[in-house]
Amino acid sequence: MLNHAYCSDKYQYTMGKSFYDSGMKDQHAVFNMFYRKAPENNNWAVVSGTDEVIEMIGHLGNMEPSFFEKFLPGEEYAEFRGYLSAMKFTGTVYAMREGEIVFPNQPIIIVEGPLIEAQVLETPILCIMNHQMAVATKASRVCRATNRPVSEFGSRRAHGPWAATYGAKAAVIAGCASTSNILAGAMFDYGSTGTMAHSFVTAFGSSVEGEHKAFDTYIKTHRNEGIILLIDTYDTLKCGILNAMRAFRENGIDDGYAPGYGVRLDSGDLAYLSSECRRILDENGFKACKIFATNSLDEYLITDLERQGACIDSYGVGDAIATSKANPCFGNVYKLVEINGEAVLKRSEDKIKLINPGCQITYRIMIDDPSKGEIYKVDVTCLRGDSLSRKIEAGETFTVCDEYDRYKSKTFEAGEYTALIMQHKVIENGERCAPEHTLAEKKEYYNTVLRHFSPSERRLINPHYYKVDISDDLYNLKMGIINRLVSEIKQFRHE
């Protein structure tokens, strides 16, 4: 098995060599992992992958010096290679729970520890989190397009076995009712689902009677299970649906069949075909027969199918979810925000790349609305222990201001809000300290979080943007560093 702690870029280790040789390796560093903009004009993203990050961090320092010699050759690296082979992570990690809904610039993972240990984790953390959050966020979008169940079955399109397995996990967390991936089902104790392919039908010969034989055989060999027959191999309406009903009748499958039964459509005009199949099934007494639809679906096609009144009971979605097809590259970044107690930031030429400095904590403020119940109203990121953080922790009255329009503000009175901390300690002194949650628990957590946001914030097109702010102390720290840098740059002269 690959040690994913070393699925890294070489520059993590060339920097590490400089930290090691210059005596900087043990300086206390704080790195934040966050993203700047959600994909597809989404309102937010879904967290998935933190468990794999915790596992990966635990594997750091488990390689022999000979491994490092493959990419750090030469006598000048010999001492450094020996150090790396024994270098385990000894610091602290805070992270958001899997299934959490997160907004731009909020720290999803915070790594605190010796500089070299925290630095070399950058690429493997981003590798894990960018993949899973891309899939989870896309799955959330697809599942929010309908009130009907969505199954993930994109393993064959995924970018390798690891991506297929953990992508399936991410998809389930973010709303998918099931996955076809048996490895994901077994690893996460969630089960997997599946029916038949066109090859099963054609294995009985390319004939109408062969299709009937395929259906009959499938039913007989899957008695007392849920049964779904794929009816578009030859012609959906002229033989597929008719052969399915014939096979159902001959095998005693009717509306009283407890495990459930249905047909699947995988091509053609799904709105028209599903409506016609529904009519034919109902006229022949198969009113409980479900209609499943597949065929390169995504949230936009599903929305349009529902707008057209398609008679579809469940959807199967493959590559749109498994590869986050419309936006396959998620934008998490990993930035140094504090070194030896001094806040630092990246300013950059691009305004969007300006980051928040210092060791941070995010609070989600919830109120109990008489008409809407418990709803989230604002997220605010503070410096740990700053004046606003202390007020929120003490349950006092506080006011938050919009970072980009300081005249916009909102006051929350003492006793009228609940503050939820977003980042939880998951590793302390290099050891996991967070409880483990099952895949079903992560999925339920996501569903619970989602329910606390308003319908306007959950919609796919032109969502209402939830209020996300930073504390005055964090704002002032950031602007103070920027203003000092600007002043220094203006006065800088090369000699």
N, C-alpha and C positions, 0 to 999 in steps of 0.2 A: 504494500500500500504506500502511496505517496504521503510524505509528511507535508501537509498543507501549510505549516508554519514557514516553510521555505519556498512556497510558491510566490516568489518575490522578484523584485527588480534589482539588478546589480548595484544601482546607485544607493540603495539603502545600506549596502555593505561598504561601498567606497566612502560614503559619509561616515559610517561607523568606524572605519579605520582612522579617519581624521579625529573623530571624537576620542577614540582610544589612545592614539599617540599624543594628543595634545592635553590629555588629562581631563577632558570634558565629559567622559562617558557616564559619570555618576551624578552629573548635575540633574536636579529635579525638574522634570519636564511635564507639561500638560498638553496633550493633543486632543482636539475635538474632531469627530467625524460628523459631517452634516451635508446637506445638499442645498443648492442655491435656488433651484427652480424645478417645480414638479413637471413631469412629462405631459405632453398633450394638453397643455393649459389646464391641467388638473388642479383642484383646490388644495390637494395634499397628497401624501404618500403613505404606504403601509409598511410597517417595520417587520422584517423577517430576516433571520440569519444570525441573530445574536447568540443563540445556543452553539452554532457551529464556530463562531468567533471564540467563545469561551473554550471550547474543545481544542481549537487550533492553538490558542495561546499556551495551553497546557503542554503542547508538544514541542515548544521551543526549547532548544538545548539538548535534543535527543539524537544528534548526528555526530559521527566520528570526524576527527580533523581531516581525514582523507576526502570526505565529501566536500569540504570547503576548498580543498586544494584544486578541485575541478574548475572553480571560477575565481579563486584567489591564489594563483600559483606563485611560486618563488619564495626564496628564503626570507625576503623582507616581510612576508605575510605569516611566517611560521608561528610567531608568538600570538598574533591576532587569531589565527585559526584555532589554536589551542584554547584561547579565551572563548571563542564563539561556540565551540563544541560543548562547553560546560555552562554557557550563558542561558539561564532560565529567566522567565519573567518574574520579578519580585514585587511589582507594584500593585496598583489598585485600578480597577475598571468600573465605571458606572455605565449603565446602558438602559435604554427604553425596552419595555417588554415586547416580545413578539406579538403582533396583532395590534400594536399601538398605532394610532394615526398621528403623523408628524408633519410639521409645517417647515417651510424653508428656513435655513440658518439656525434651527434648533439643534443642539448637540444630541445626536442619537447614541453615540458611544463617546465616552470621555476616558482617555488613558492617562494615568498618572504614574510616573516611575522614573528610574534612571534614564537619561536621555537616549543612550544607545539601545536599550531594551524597547523603549516606546517607539523609537524611529523605525526599527526593522519590522515592526508589525504593520506598517502603513499599507503596503501592497496586498498582503494576504487578507487583511480586514476589508479593504475596498473590493477585492476580488469576490469575497463571499457576499458582502452586503449589497454591492451594486447589482449582482445577478438576482439575488432573492427579492430585493425590493422592487426591481423592474417587473418581475413576474407577479409579485403580490399586488402591486399597484394596478397593473393591467387587469388582473383577475378581479380586483375590486370594481373596476370600471365596468367590466363585462357583466358581472353579477348584479350591479346596480341598474343595469339596463332592463331588468325583468324581475318579476316576483316569482318566476318559475325556477326550478332547480337547474343549475349549470354543472356539467361534469367536465373535468379537465382530462384531455387525452392526447396531449401533444408530445409524448416522449419521442416519437420517431422523427420529429422536427427539431428537438432540443439540441443544444450544442454539446453533445456528449452525455455519457451516462450520469456523471455527477450532476450536470445541469438538469437532466430529466428527473432525477430522483428528488433533488432539493427544490427544483422548480415546482414539482407536484405538491410538495409540502407547503411551499409559499402560497400556491393557488388555493389550497384548502383553507389555510388560515384566513385568507382574504375573501372568502365567500363561496368557493366552489363546494358543491354538495358531495363530490366524490372525485376520485382519480382512477385512471385505468392502470397506473404504474404499480406493478405488484411489489417492487422493491420498496418504494415509498410506503405502500400500505403495510408491508411487513415490518419495516424499520420503525415506523411511527405508530404501529398498532391501530391502524385506522381502516384496514380493509381496502379492497379495490373492486372495481366494477368492469364488466365487459360483456359484449354480445357476440357478434359474428362479423366477418369481413365478406366482401364479394367473392373471395376465393373459396369460401366455404360453399357458397351456392354453386359456383361453376365447377367445383370438384365433383358434383353429381351430374355433370354434362350440361352443355349449353342448350337447354331445351326448357320449355314451359313445364313439362312433367318433371324434369330434373330439379327445377326450383321447388316444386311441391315436395319431392322426395327429400330435399335438403331441409325444408321446414319441418317435415314430419320426423326426420331423424333427430333434429336438434331438440324438438320438444320431448321426444322419447328418452333422450339421453340427459335431459336437464329437468326431469320431473321434480316438483316441489321446490323449484327455484323460480326467481323472476325470469320471464321469457320475453325476449325482444327479437323480432324477426326483421331482417333487412330486406325491404321489398322493392328496391329500385334497380336491381341488377339488369333486368331486361325492359320492363315497362311497368311503372308503378300502378297505374289505374287499370290497364287492360289484362294484367296477369298477376302482378305482385300482391296487391291487396286481396285479390280473389283467392290466390293460392294460400295466403296467410289465413284467411277466414276458414277455408276448407280444412287446413291442417289443424286449426284450433278446434273446429267441430269434431273432427275424427278422433281427437285425443282428449275430448271432454274439457277443453279449456274455454271457460266462459266467465261471466262477471262474478261468479262465485269463487273463482280461483284465487285463493288467499295470497300467494306470493306476488301476484300482480303480473300483468302481461301487456304487450304493446308491439308496435311496429316502428321501424326507423326509416326516415327519409334522408338520403345523402346526396341528392342532386335535383336539378330542375327548379321550377318555380315553387319554392317551399310554401309560400302563402296560398297559392291556388291548390297545390297538391294536398297540403294538410287539410284544407277546408273540404275538398272532395273526399278524401279518405275518412274524415270525421263523419260526413254525411253517409257514406257507404257503410261504415262500421255501425253507426247508430241505427240505420234502416235494417240491418241484419242482426240486431240484438247484442252487439258488442260495445255497449255504451261505456263500459269501464276500461276498454282497451286504450292505452296511452299512446300518444304519438310523439316520438322523439325526432329531433332534427339535428343534422350535422351538415357539413359542407362549407368549410372556410368561413365560419361565422366570427363576428366580433361584436362589440357593443353597438356599433352603428347599424349593422345589418339586423341585429336582434330588435333594436328599437323600431326599425322600419317594418319588420315582420309583425310586430305587435300593433303598430299603427294601422297596418292593413287588415288586422283582425285574423291573423293566422291561427289555426287551431292546433297549436303546438303545446305540449305539456311539459317538455323538458328539452334542454339544449346540450349539445356536446361541442366543446370548443377546443381546438388543437393548437396550431402554431401561433395564433393571435395571442394566446396566453403564454405558451411554453417558451416563446422567443421574445415576448413583449414586442410583437412584430412591428407595430407602428413607431415604437421608440425603444429600440433594443439596448441602448446604452444609458443606464441610470447615472446620475451626476453626483453621487456622494464624493466628497473630498475629505482629506485628513490633514489638518493644519495645526502647527505649533501655536499655542495661544499664551503660554507662560513658561518662563525658564528661570529657575532659582528664585521664584517669587515675583519676578518682573513680567508684567503683561507685555505681550508682543502681538503684532498683527502683520498681515500682508496687505499692502495698499493697492499695488498694481496699476496699470494703465486703464483697465476696465473697471468701471464703477461697481459692476455686479460682483467682482472678485474681492471687494473689500470685506474683511471678516471681523467678527466680534472678538476682542481680546479677553484674556483673563480666564480664571477658573469659574465656570458657570453652573447654574441650576435653573431649570424651567418649571414653572407652576402653571397648572391648568385650573382656571377659576370656574367653579360651578355654582349656579344658583338654583333655588327651587321656585320655579315659575308656577303660579296658581293654575294657569290654563295649559301649560306645556309640560309640567313636571320638571325633573332635574335636567337642566340643559347647560352646556358649556358656553361661556360668554367671551372668554379671552384667555390667551396664553401669554405669559410674560417671562422672559429670560432675564435673570439677575446675575450679578457676581455673587458667588457664595458668601453669605454673611453680610451683604451690603444692607443699606438702610431699608430698602423696599423688601428685601428678603426677610429681614427681621420682623417687619410689620406683618407680612403675610404669615410667617411662622407663628406669630403671636395672636393671629386672628383679629388684628386691629384694622381700623378704617384706612384705606389706601387709595391712591389715584394713579392710574397709568396714562401715559401720553403717547401719542403716535410718533414713531421715530422720525417719520418724514414730514409730519405736520404737527409741531409741538403745541398748536392751539387746539387740537383735537384731544380730548381727554375723557376718562370715565372713572367715576368714584364708586368704590364698593364699601359699604358700611359694615362695621364690625357686627358679627352675628348673622349676617345675611348672605354669606358665601362659604363655600368649602374649597380649600386649596389642595390640589392633587400634585404630588411631586412626580415628575416625568422620568427622571433618571435614577435608577436604583443601583446600589452597589452589588456587583455580580462577582468580582474577584477582589480579594483582600490579601495582601502579602503573597501574591502569586497563586493563591488557592481559591477555587470556586466557593462562593458563600451564598449564592442565590438558589432559591428552590427550583426544582425542575417541574416543568408543566408538560402534560400530554398534548398531542396535536389537537385533540378535541377541546381541551381547555384553552389553548391559544385561539382557536377558532371562535369559541364562545366569548373570549375576552374582546376580540375584534368586533363581534356583533354587538356586544354591550357598549363599547366605546362609540360605535357608529350611531347607535340609537340616541345618544346624547347630543348629536349635532342636528341642526334643523334640516328639513327637506330641501330648502334652498341651497344649503351648503353641500348637500349630497348629490345634487343634480349634476349631470354630465356636461351639459351645454351652458356656458355662461353662469357658472356657479356663483353664489354670493360668497365673497371672500371673508372668511373668519378672521377676527381681530387677533393679530399677533404683534406683541410689542417687546421692548427691552426696558430695563429699569433706567432711571435717570443716572445712577452711578455708572452703569455700563456704558450708556450713551456718552457721558462726560469723559470717561476713561478713553473711549475710542476716539472721540474728537480731539482730546488733548494730545494723544499720540500722533494723530494725523496732522494737527496744526504744528506740532514741533517738527515733524518730518518735513512739512512744506517749508517751514522757516529755514531749516537746515539745508534743504535742497536749493532754495533761492540764494543762500549765502555761500554755497559750495563753489569753490574754485579749484580747478586742477592745476597743479604746479609742475 
